[in-house]
Structures are given as C-alpha cells and as structure tokens.
C-alpha cells in the first residue's frame, strides 16, 4: 500500500472570538508539534 506524500495541511476551526496572541500561539504549536507528528506517522508508511 502506498500513501501519497502530504503536500498541504489545512487547519480550520470555528470558535468564539480569540485574542490575536492566542491565535498566533495556536498556529505556532500546530506547526511545531502537530505537523512533525503527522509527518513521522506517514514517514514509516511511505515508499
């Protein structure tokens, strides 16, 4: 089974108004923590 490479990831959410600083922190954490975990999960399966 082949898993195609991930070229893009979309982040979308709906919530109450969020402070700009909190939004920036969420985006930073998504890039620093979530994306590396996803890349690691698929790296083992890619051929």
Buried (B, 14 or more C-beta within 10 A) or exposed (E): EEEEEEEEEEEEEEEEEEEEEEEEEBEEEEEEEEBEEEEEEEEEEEE
